[in-house]
């Protein structure tokens, strides 16, 4: 009969502790219940809870006792001061083994070191069992009897099972703490985000509202929680669409806005609107849909975009105005040049007649003759300047007309040399002409009439003459100048080389720009306005060719005019770079 009552008591104990383990979430409160229940079943007077120390691996008294602990002051004092290292005493052995530990008589048990302190603790038998959680032993419960007692194996088996069940409380608390920590981190991230964050339930009532949203819309969290979102931050003209879209999603699960980056307008508390960018997504929580959105105020971005548009429009207007001014300038230069050309031609003609000794119109003295020569020379210089201005105006306005025909390269070179002959003699220069005859197999040759280009003879002579004139101006008196023409593959190269002052590397890329003059030209007052090389470049490009320069200070310069070689087509007409009408390609 006694055995039956004992089993019933253990079953009741098991049921009680199982209920506590399944529903409780406070370990200390559960421990008090277990301590009382076990003391009641066993008839032992004292129960005690030990927990991990704050630092290290030892276990210490929690200060929680069940029973008349005041009647056992020595036991209480020793238990409060001692630290139970793993493997030491009943507490330490329960921690290491994870199983209940029983000592029949602690006075005779050398492993119960509290009994070895030289004091009568007032108790004899002790047993302890651990509360085992997923992360290890979370606590140890121990019970004391005033009399020696043999191990109660059924009780120990029940305690071993209950120790693992009580561990569920610790595991739940660990999971809850982890989840809560995650929520706290998420809440902190949302609250400190520079983006506004808003959540609503399925009905559209606001459930979350961070500090950025409060600043953005001018409404505090307390003012908006529970209010309908479309009545709070959505302008009137969008409210129906917002409600309809939410209702459609709840019925069909389909949405045109979820997950997309949208640019809309938001409404502030004062009724004012401002541009926003937002992304909305939905989650299922407790069987109900919830909607969330990150919102960004793009007022500054819109202002910047507007400023860029206005700056671009202003820039376009400026460009158009500059084009108008450039066109007006070209028209002015062309008009003035044309107006100057006629009187200059007449003036030069009359001066030549006057200066011609055979006409007998005027017989000048030596000083008069020198003055006449200076007048003729400067009038010719002025005429060349007018012609340059007319040429550069025509070329830059894309009105260059090329009457292309096969032109022998040798004739172009010889004519250009004749044009600058007087200037070369004046500077004491000898112009050496080298025409490649093709004897090295590099092409058809240009000295035997085979080297031809499709182009305008007068313009090509002008281009080569400009290169020669440039070489004469920048070469010391008496130094030689070489012009060499050669054919290589499908191209003709006319190179003018001088032994002049040379050009600095930083200036070399600019020498083909209109009106550009090098420092050397400025410092030495060399005549010219910087149009000759620009005209050569324009003529070269109009013929589908190029002009390049290689130079070094003090070592002279080489300017190379490269043009497409003319080759006859099957019908005897031009082919290759020239079309079947004999017109050179234009790039001007």
C-alpha positions in Angstrom: 0.0 0.0 0.0 2.9 2.3 0.9 4.5 1.6 -2.5 1.3 2.5 -4.3 1.1 5.8 -2.5 4.8 6.4 -3.3 4.2 5.9 -7.0 1.1 8.1 -7.0 3.2 10.8 -5.3 5.9 10.5 -7.9 3.3 10.7 -10.7 1.8 13.7 -9.2 5.3 15.3 -8.9 6.0 14.5 -12.5 2.7 16.0 -13.6 3.2 19.2 -11.6 6.8 19.8 -12.8 5.8 18.9 -16.4 3.1 21.5 -16.3 5.5 24.1 -14.9 8.1 23.2 -17.6 5.5 23.5 -20.4 4.0 26.8 -19.4 6.4 28.7 -17.3 9.0 31.2 -18.6 10.6 32.2 -15.3 13.3 29.8 -14.1 13.5 31.0 -10.5 9.7 30.8 -10.1 9.7 27.3 -11.6 12.5 26.3 -9.3 10.6 27.4 -6.2 7.6 25.2 -7.3 9.9 22.2 -7.9 11.7 22.7 -4.6 8.5 22.7 -2.7 7.0 19.8 -4.6 10.0 17.6 -4.1 10.3 18.4 -0.4 6.7 17.6 0.0 7.0 14.2 -1.8 10.3 13.2 -0.1 9.6 14.7 3.3 13.0 16.3 3.3 13.0 19.7 5.0 15.3 21.8 2.8 15.6 22.6 -0.9 18.2 24.9 -2.5 18.9 26.4 -6.0 22.5 26.9 -7.3 23.2 28.9 -10.5 26.2 29.7 -12.6 28.5 32.5 -11.2 28.6 35.8 -13.1 32.3 35.1 -14.0 34.0 31.8 -14.7 32.6 28.2 -14.7 31.8 27.9 -11.0 28.3 27.6 -9.5 27.1 29.6 -6.5 24.1 29.8 -4.3 21.2 31.8 -5.7 19.9 32.6 -2.2 16.7 30.7 -2.9 15.8 28.2 -0.2 12.6 26.2 0.5 12.1 25.1 4.1 13.3 26.3 7.5 16.8 27.4 6.5 16.9 29.7 9.5 17.3 26.6 11.7 20.5 25.6 9.8 22.7 28.7 10.0 26.0 26.9 9.4 24.7 25.3 6.2 23.4 28.6 4.9 26.6 30.4 5.7 28.9 27.8 4.1 26.6 27.5 1.0 26.6 31.2 0.6 30.4 31.7 0.7 31.6 28.6 -1.2 32.0 28.3 -5.0 31.3 25.0 -6.6 33.8 24.2 -9.4 32.8 21.7 -12.0 33.4 18.2 -10.6 33.6 19.4 -7.0 31.0 18.3 -4.5 27.5 17.2 -5.3 26.8 20.4 -7.3 30.0 20.2 -9.3 29.5 16.5 -10.1 25.9 17.1 -11.2 27.2 19.9 -13.5 29.9 17.6 -15.1 27.7 14.5 -15.4 24.4 16.1 -16.2 22.8 13.4 -14.0 21.4 13.4 -10.4 23.9 12.9 -7.6 23.1 11.3 -4.2 25.2 11.3 -1.0 23.8 8.9 1.8 25.7 10.7 4.6 27.7 13.8 3.8 29.5 13.5 7.1 31.2 10.3 5.8 31.4 11.4 2.1 34.8 13.0 1.4 33.4 14.4 -1.9 30.9 16.7 0.0 33.4 19.4 0.8 31.0 21.6 2.7 31.0 18.9 5.4 34.7 19.2 5.6 34.7 22.8 7.0 34.9 21.6 10.7 31.4 22.7 11.5 28.2 20.8 12.1 25.9 21.7 9.2 22.9 20.0 10.9 22.1 17.8 7.8 23.2 14.3 6.7 21.8 13.1 3.4 21.8 15.2 0.2 20.9 14.7 -3.4 21.0 17.1 -6.4 19.9 17.1 -10.0 20.8 19.5 -12.8 18.4 21.5 -15.0 19.8 20.7 -18.5 19.2 23.2 -21.3 20.4 23.2 -24.9 23.5 25.3 -24.0 24.4 23.1 -20.9 23.5 23.0 -17.2 21.4 26.1 -16.4 21.0 25.4 -12.6 21.3 22.7 -10.0 18.6 21.9 -7.4 19.7 20.2 -4.2 17.8 18.7 -1.2 18.9 18.0 2.4 17.7 15.5 5.0 18.6 15.6 8.7 19.1 11.8 8.7 21.2 9.5 6.5 19.2 8.1 3.6 19.9 5.5 1.0 19.5 6.5 -2.7 15.9 6.5 -4.0 16.4 5.1 -7.5 12.8 5.8 -8.7 13.1 9.4 -7.4 16.4 9.9 -9.1 15.0 8.6 -12.5 12.1 11.0 -12.2 14.5 13.9 -11.3 16.7 13.1 -14.3 13.7 13.4 -16.6 12.4 16.5 -14.9 15.8 18.2 -15.1 15.6 18.0 -18.9 12.0 19.2 -19.0 12.8 22.2 -16.8 15.5 23.0 -19.3 12.8 23.9 -21.8 12.1 27.0 -19.7 15.7 28.1 -20.2 15.6 27.3 -23.9 12.4 29.3 -24.3 13.8 32.3 -22.5 17.0 32.0 -24.7 14.9 32.0 -27.9 12.7 34.8 -26.6 15.8 36.8 -25.7 17.3 36.2 -29.1 14.1 37.1 -30.9 13.7 40.2 -28.7 17.3 41.2 -29.4 16.7 40.9 -33.1 13.5 42.9 -32.8 15.3 45.6 -30.8 18.1 45.8 -33.4 15.5 46.0 -36.2 13.6 48.6 -34.3 16.8 50.6 -33.7 17.8 50.4 -37.4 14.3 51.5 -38.5 14.2 54.3 -35.9 17.6 55.6 -36.9 17.2 55.2 -40.6 17.2 58.3 -42.7 14.4 56.8 -44.8 10.9 57.0 -43.5 9.4 53.7 -42.6 5.6 53.0 -42.4 3.7 49.8 -41.8 0.0 49.2 -42.0 -2.4 46.3 -41.4 -4.6 44.8 -44.1 -7.2 47.6 -43.6 -4.6 50.3 -44.2 -4.3 51.4 -40.6 -0.8 52.6 -39.6 1.0 50.2 -37.2 4.6 51.4 -37.5 6.0 54.9 -37.9 9.7 55.8 -37.4 11.3 59.1 -36.5 12.3 59.9 -40.2 8.6 59.5 -41.2 7.6 61.8 -38.4 10.1 64.5 -39.6 9.1 63.9 -43.2 5.4 64.2 -42.9 5.2 66.5 -39.8 3.2 64.0 -37.7 4.4 62.2 -34.5 4.1 58.5 -34.0 1.3 59.0 -31.4 -0.7 61.1 -33.9 -0.7 58.5 -36.7 -0.9 55.1 -35.1 -4.2 53.5 -35.9 -5.1 56.1 -38.6 -5.8 55.1 -42.2 -2.6 55.6 -44.2 -4.4 57.1 -47.3 -6.1 59.7 -45.1 -2.8 60.6 -43.4 0.0 60.9 -46.0 -1.6 60.3 -49.4 -2.7 63.3 -51.4 -6.5 63.4 -52.3 -6.0 62.6 -56.0 -4.2 59.3 -55.1 -6.5 58.0 -52.3 -8.9 56.0 -54.3 -6.2 54.3 -56.2 -4.4 53.4 -53.0 -7.5 51.9 -51.5 -8.4 50.1 -54.7 -4.9 48.6 -55.1 -4.9 47.3 -51.5 -8.3 45.7 -51.9 -7.4 44.1 -55.2 -4.3 42.6 -53.7 -6.2 41.1 -50.7 -8.7 39.5 -53.1 -6.4 38.4 -56.0 -2.9 38.5 -54.6 -1.9 40.6 -57.5 -0.4 44.1 -57.3 1.1 46.6 -59.8 3.1 48.5 -57.2 4.5 45.9 -54.7 8.3 45.6 -55.0 8.6 48.5 -57.4 10.4 51.8 -56.9 7.8 54.5 -57.3 8.0 58.3 -57.5 4.8 59.9 -56.2 3.7 62.8 -54.0 3.3 62.8 -50.2 1.1 65.0 -48.1 2.3 66.8 -45.0 0.3 67.7 -42.0 -0.3 71.2 -43.3 -1.7 69.9 -46.6 1.4 70.7 -48.6 2.8 68.1 -51.1 6.3 67.1 -51.8 7.9 64.5 -54.1 8.7 61.1 -52.6 10.3 57.8 -53.7 9.0 54.6 -52.1 9.2 50.8 -52.2 6.2 48.9 -50.8 6.2 45.2 -49.9 3.7 42.8 -48.1 4.2 40.2 -45.4 1.9 37.6 -43.9 1.8 37.9 -40.1 -0.5 35.7 -37.9 -2.7 34.9 -40.9 -3.2 38.6 -41.8 -1.5 40.7 -44.4 0.6 43.7 -43.5 2.1 46.3 -45.8 5.5 48.1 -45.3 7.2 50.9 -47.1 10.5 52.7 -47.0 10.0 56.3 -48.1 12.6 58.9 -49.3 12.0 62.6 -49.7 13.4 63.5 -53.1 12.8 67.2 -53.0 16.5 68.0 -53.1 17.0 65.6 -56.0 14.1 67.2 -58.0 15.6 70.6 -57.3 19.0 69.4 -58.5 17.4 67.9 -61.6 15.5 71.1 -62.3 18.7 73.1 -61.9 20.6 70.8 -64.3 17.8 71.1 -66.8 17.9 74.9 -66.5 21.7 74.9 -66.8 21.5 72.7 -69.8 18.9 74.9 -71.5 21.0 78.0 -70.7 24.1 76.2 -72.1 22.2 75.4 -75.2 21.1 78.9 -75.6 24.7 80.1 -75.1 25.9 77.6 -77.7 23.3 78.8 -80.1 24.2 82.4 -79.5 27.9 81.6 -79.9 27.1 79.9 -83.2 25.2 83.0 -84.3 28.1 85.2 -83.3 30.6 82.9 -85.0 28.5 83.0 -88.2 28.2 86.8 -87.9 32.0 87.0 -87.5 32.7 84.8 -90.5 30.2 86.8 -92.5 31.9 90.0 -91.4 35.4 88.6 -92.3 34.2 87.4 -95.6 32.5 90.8 -96.5 35.5 92.8 -95.3 37.9 90.6 -97.1 36.0 90.8 -100.4 35.8 94.6 -100.0 39.5 94.7 -99.4 40.4 92.4 -102.3 39.3 94.7 -105.2 41.2 97.9 -104.1 44.2 95.9 -103.1 44.3 94.2 -106.5 44.1 97.6 -108.2 46.7 99.1 -105.9 49.2 96.3 -106.5 48.6 96.5 -110.2 49.3 100.2 -110.4 52.4 99.9 -108.1 53.8 97.2 -110.4 53.2 99.5 -113.4 54.9 102.4 -111.6 57.8 100.2 -110.6 58.3 98.7 -114.0 61.3 100.5 -115.5 60.2 99.7 -119.1 56.9 101.6 -118.9 58.6 104.8 -118.2 55.6 106.1 -116.2 57.8 107.3 -113.3 61.5 107.3 -113.0 62.3 106.8 -109.4 65.5 107.6 -107.6 67.2 104.9 -105.6 65.4 106.0 -102.4 62.2 106.1 -104.3 62.8 102.7 -105.7 63.3 101.3 -102.2 60.0 102.9 -101.1 58.2 101.4 -104.1 59.6 98.0 -103.4 58.5 98.2 -99.8 55.0 99.3 -100.8 54.7 96.4 -103.3 56.0 94.0 -100.7 53.6 95.1 -98.0 50.7 95.3 -100.4 51.4 91.7 -101.4 51.6 90.7 -97.7 48.2 92.4 -97.1 46.8 90.7 -100.1 48.0 87.3 -98.8 46.4 88.1 -95.4 43.1 88.9 -97.1 43.2 85.7 -99.1 43.9 83.7 -95.9 41.0 85.3 -94.2 38.7 84.4 -97.1 40.0 80.9 -97.2 39.7 80.2 -93.5 36.1 81.7 -93.5 35.1 79.5 -96.5 36.7 76.4 -95.0 35.2 76.9 -91.5 31.7 77.5 -92.8 31.8 74.2 -94.7 31.3 75.9 -98.1 34.6 74.6 -99.6 33.8 73.4 -103.1 36.4 71.0 -104.6 36.4 70.6 -108.4 38.3 67.3 -108.2 40.4 66.0 -111.0 43.6 63.8 -111.2 46.4 66.2 -110.2 50.1 65.2 -110.6 51.8 65.5 -107.2 55.0 66.7 -108.8 53.3 69.6 -110.5 51.7 70.6 -107.1 55.1 70.6 -105.4 56.9 72.5 -108.2 54.1 75.2 -108.3 54.2 75.6 -104.5 58.0 76.1 -104.7 57.6 78.8 -107.4 55.0 80.6 -105.2 57.4 81.0 -102.3 60.6 81.4 -104.4 60.8 85.2 -103.7 60.4 84.7 -100.0 63.0 81.9 -100.0 65.6 84.1 -101.9 64.9 87.0 -99.5 65.8 84.7 -96.5 68.8 83.1 -98.3 67.1 79.7 -98.3 67.6 77.0 -100.8 64.5 74.8 -101.3 65.5 71.3 -102.3 62.8 69.2 -104.1 62.9 65.5 -103.9 60.3 63.6 -105.9 60.3 59.8 -105.3 60.3 58.0 -108.7 59.0 54.7 -107.2 62.3 52.9 -107.8 62.3 51.3 -104.4 58.9 49.6 -105.0 57.1 51.6 -102.4 54.4 52.9 -104.9 53.8 54.2 -108.4 56.2 57.1 -107.8 55.5 60.8 -108.0 58.3 62.0 -110.2 57.3 60.2 -113.4 53.8 61.4 -113.6 52.3 58.3 -112.0 51.7 59.8 -108.6 48.4 61.7 -108.7 45.7 62.7 -106.2 42.1 63.5 -106.9 41.6 67.1 -105.8 41.6 70.8 -106.5 45.0 71.9 -107.9 44.9 75.5 -106.6 43.9 74.4 -103.1 46.6 71.7 -102.9 49.2 74.2 -104.1 48.0 76.6 -101.4 48.3 73.9 -98.8 51.9 72.9 -99.7 52.8 76.6 -100.1 51.6 77.3 -96.6 53.9 74.6 -95.2 56.9 76.0 -97.2 56.1 79.5 -96.1 55.9 78.4 -92.5 59.3 76.7 -92.9 60.9 79.8 -94.4 59.6 82.1 -91.5 60.9 79.9 -88.7 64.3 79.0 -90.2 67.5 80.9 -89.7 68.9 82.8 -92.8 70.7 80.6 -95.2 69.5 77.2 -93.8 68.2 74.6 -96.3 64.5 73.5 -96.7 63.5 70.2 -98.1 60.2 69.2 -99.7 59.9 65.5 -100.5 56.9 63.8 -102.1 56.6 60.0 -102.1 54.0 57.4 -102.7 53.4 54.5 -100.2 50.7 52.0 -100.8 47.5 54.0 -101.5 48.7 57.3 -100.1 50.9 60.2 -101.2 53.0 62.0 -98.6 54.4 65.5 -99.1 56.8 66.3 -96.3 58.4 69.7 -95.7 61.5 69.7 -93.4 63.4 72.7 -92.0 66.3 73.2 -89.7 64.6 76.0 -87.8 63.9 76.7 -84.2 61.6 73.8 -83.6 58.4 73.7 -81.5 58.0 72.8 -77.8 56.1 69.5 -77.1 53.3 71.3 -75.2 52.7 73.7 -78.2 52.9 71.1 -80.9 49.2 69.9 -80.6 48.0 73.5 -81.1 49.9 74.6 -84.2 46.9 73.7 -86.5 44.4 75.8 -84.6 43.2 79.1 -86.1 45.2 82.2 -85.0 47.5 80.2 -82.8 51.1 81.6 -82.6 53.9 79.9 -80.7 55.9 81.7 -78.0 58.9 81.8 -80.4 56.8 83.7 -83.0 55.6 86.2 -80.5 59.1 86.8 -78.9 60.7 87.2 -82.4 57.9 89.2 -84.0 57.6 86.8 -86.9 55.0 88.0 -89.4 51.7 86.2 -89.7 48.4 85.8 -87.8 48.4 82.0 -87.4 46.2 80.9 -90.3 48.5 79.1 -92.7 48.6 75.8 -90.9 44.9 75.9 -90.1 44.2 76.4 -93.8 46.4 73.5 -94.7 44.6 71.2 -92.2 41.2 72.2 -93.6 42.3 71.6 -97.2 43.8 68.2 -96.3 40.7 67.0 -94.5 38.5 68.3 -97.4 40.5 66.0 -99.7 40.2 63.0 -97.3 43.7 63.4 -96.0 45.7 64.6 -92.9 48.5 66.8 -91.9 50.9 66.1 -89.1 53.9 67.7 -87.4 57.0 66.3 -85.8 59.4 68.7 -84.1 61.8 69.3 -81.2 63.2 72.6 -79.9 66.5 73.5 -81.7 66.2 70.5 -84.1 63.8 71.8 -86.8 60.4 70.5 -87.8 58.8 68.2 -90.4 55.2 68.8 -91.6 53.7 66.0 -93.6 50.6 66.3 -95.8 49.1 62.9 -96.5 46.6 62.5 -99.3 44.8 59.4 -100.9 46.4 58.3 -104.0 44.3 58.5 -107.2 44.0 55.3 -109.2 42.0 54.9 -112.4 38.8 52.8 -112.3 37.9 50.1 -114.9 36.4 52.8 -117.2 39.5 54.9 -117.0 37.9 57.2 -114.4 39.1 57.6 -110.8 38.5 54.8 -108.2 39.4 54.2 -104.6 39.2 57.3 -102.6 37.7 59.4 -105.4 34.2 58.6 -106.6 33.1 57.9 -110.2 32.3 61.6 -110.8 35.9 62.6 -110.0 35.0 64.4 -106.8 37.3 64.0 -103.8 35.7 63.0 -100.5 35.0 65.9 -98.2 35.4 66.2 -94.4 35.6 69.9 -94.1 
